[in-house]
Amino acid sequence: MTAIQWFFSFLKKYRLNLIIALVLVTISSGLTIINPYISGIIVDDVIKGDIRSYY
């Protein structure tokens, strides 16, 4: 038995929890990207001078 197989043998009963955690981390990372993207759009509009279109 290799070290990796030995390690994963302890994690078998936590498999569902690990899958859920991996999915949640992936979603969280994706949502973290949205904030700078929206901020960039706002800044680009101000630099272009389109700020008056918001009034």
GIVEN-V798271 format. One record per pair of residues at least 24 apart in sequence whose ideal C-beta (glycine too) atoms are under 10 Angstrom apart, sorted by the first residue. I is the first residue (numbers start at 0). J is the second residue. Records with the same first field share a line. If there is no record, write none. Layout:
I=J  J
This chain:
none
